[in-house]
């Protein structure tokens, strides 16, 4: 049982390796992710570009991030999460 007044750690940072189509752009994806509850900052870095796709590293920081909503938003853009490279709960 949780002690009174003691808060449980919340997801504060997640770094994802994502494969996405060229369209929609990283700007549009970043804007959509930035509008999720708890998000304070988004950093999307382009890694590789192929004929139809691009590999990007997405770093999301905030307070009480909801990973399921992040995942849904990324999938809505036709992208796939290849790996979760870093997770911080604080």
C-alpha positions in Angstrom: 0.0 0.0 0.0 1.2 3.5 -0.9 2.2 5.8 1.9 0.0 8.8 2.4 1.4 11.9 0.7 4.0 9.9 -1.3 3.5 10.3 -5.0 4.3 7.5 -7.4 6.9 8.3 -10.1 5.5 9.4 -13.4 6.9 9.0 -16.9 8.9 12.2 -17.6 11.0 11.2 -20.6 10.8 8.7 -23.4 13.2 8.3 -26.4 11.8 6.4 -29.4 13.4 5.1 -32.6 10.6 5.5 -35.2 10.2 4.7 -38.9 7.8 7.0 -40.6 6.7 7.9 -44.2 8.0 11.2 -45.6 4.5 12.6 -45.4 3.2 13.9 -43.0 6.3 15.8 -42.1 8.3 15.7 -38.8 6.9 19.2 -38.2 3.3 18.0 -38.3 4.2 14.9 -36.1 6.0 17.1 -33.6 3.1 19.5 -33.4 0.6 16.6 -32.8 2.8 15.1 -30.1 3.3 18.5 -28.4 -0.4 18.8 -27.9 -0.7 15.7 -25.8 -1.3 16.2 -22.1 1.8 16.6 -20.0 4.2 17.2 -22.9 6.7 20.0 -22.3 9.1 19.5 -25.1 9.6 17.4 -28.3 12.9 16.8 -30.1 12.8 14.9 -33.4 16.1 14.1 -35.1 16.4 12.7 -38.6 18.6 9.7 -38.8 18.3 8.0 -42.2 16.2 8.7 -45.3 15.1 6.0 -47.7 13.0 6.2 -50.9 9.7 6.0 -49.0 10.6 6.4 -45.3 12.8 8.1 -42.8 14.2 7.0 -39.5 13.8 9.5 -36.7 14.7 9.6 -33.0 11.9 11.2 -31.0 12.6 12.5 -27.5 9.5 13.6 -25.5 9.8 15.2 -22.1 7.1 16.3 -19.7 5.1 15.5 -16.6 3.0 12.4 -16.3 3.4 11.4 -20.0 0.9 8.8 -21.3 2.9 6.4 -23.4 -0.3 4.8 -24.9 -1.4 8.2 -26.2 2.1 8.9 -27.6 2.1 5.5 -29.3 -1.5 6.1 -30.8 -0.4 9.5 -32.2 2.7 8.1 -33.8 0.7 5.2 -35.4 -2.0 7.7 -36.6 0.8 9.3 -38.7 1.5 5.9 -40.4 4.7 5.4 -38.4 6.0 2.5 -36.5 8.0 2.4 -33.2 11.1 0.3 -33.8 12.5 0.6 -30.2 12.1 2.4 -26.9 15.7 3.6 -26.3 15.3 5.5 -23.0 12.6 5.8 -20.4 12.8 8.1 -17.3 10.2 8.0 -14.4 10.6 10.7 -11.8 
